[in-house]
Amino acid sequence: MSTTTAPAPAAATVKQPALPPFGTPSVGRKGNVLVNWMTSTDHKTIGYMYLVTSFVYFCVGGVMAL
C-alpha cells in the first residue's frame, strides 16, 4: 500500500500597510502651541501652567525684594 501526501498549501502573504517614517514633521501654525496651552482643560497642562506661574511670581518677588 502506498500513501500519497498532498503538497502543503502555499502560505498566503499579507502585505503590511506602509507606515510613514518616524519623525515626520507635523504641519501647523506657530501660534497653535500657545493657544492650545492657554485654552486647555487638561489637568496636567493646567498643573504645569500653575507651577510656571508660581515660579515666575516667586522670581518677580525676589527681584522686587532686592
C-alpha positions in Angstrom: 0.0 0.0 0.0 1.2 3.4 -0.8 0.1 6.6 0.7 0.0 9.8 -1.2 0.6 13.1 0.5 -0.7 16.3 -0.8 1.7 19.2 -1.1 1.3 21.7 1.7 -0.7 24.8 0.7 1.4 27.8 0.0 1.4 30.4 2.8 -0.7 33.4 2.0 1.3 36.5 2.0 -0.3 39.5 3.5 1.1 42.9 2.7 1.6 45.2 5.6 0.4 48.7 5.2 3.2 51.2 4.5 3.8 53.3 7.6 5.2 56.8 7.4 8.8 57.1 8.7 9.4 58.2 12.3 10.0 61.9 12.8 7.8 63.2 10.1 7.3 66.9 10.7 3.8 68.0 11.7 2.4 70.9 9.8 0.8 73.5 11.9 0.8 77.2 12.6 3.3 78.7 15.0 0.7 80.1 17.5 -1.1 76.9 17.9 1.0 75.7 20.8 0.5 78.8 22.9 -3.3 78.9 22.2 -3.6 75.2 23.0 -1.9 75.6 26.3 -3.9 78.7 27.3 -7.2 77.2 26.4 -6.6 73.6 27.6 -8.8 71.8 30.1 -6.4 69.0 30.7 -5.5 68.8 34.4 -1.8 68.1 33.7 -1.4 71.1 31.4 -3.2 73.3 34.0 -0.9 72.0 36.7 2.2 72.8 34.6 0.8 76.3 34.0 0.2 76.8 37.7 3.8 75.7 38.5 5.3 78.0 35.9 3.2 80.9 37.0 4.0 80.4 40.7 7.8 80.2 39.9 7.6 83.4 37.8 5.9 85.3 40.6 8.4 83.9 43.1 11.2 85.2 40.9 9.5 88.6 40.5 9.0 88.9 44.2 12.7 88.0 44.7 13.8 90.7 42.3 11.5 93.3 43.9 13.0 92.4 47.4 16.5 93.4 46.3 
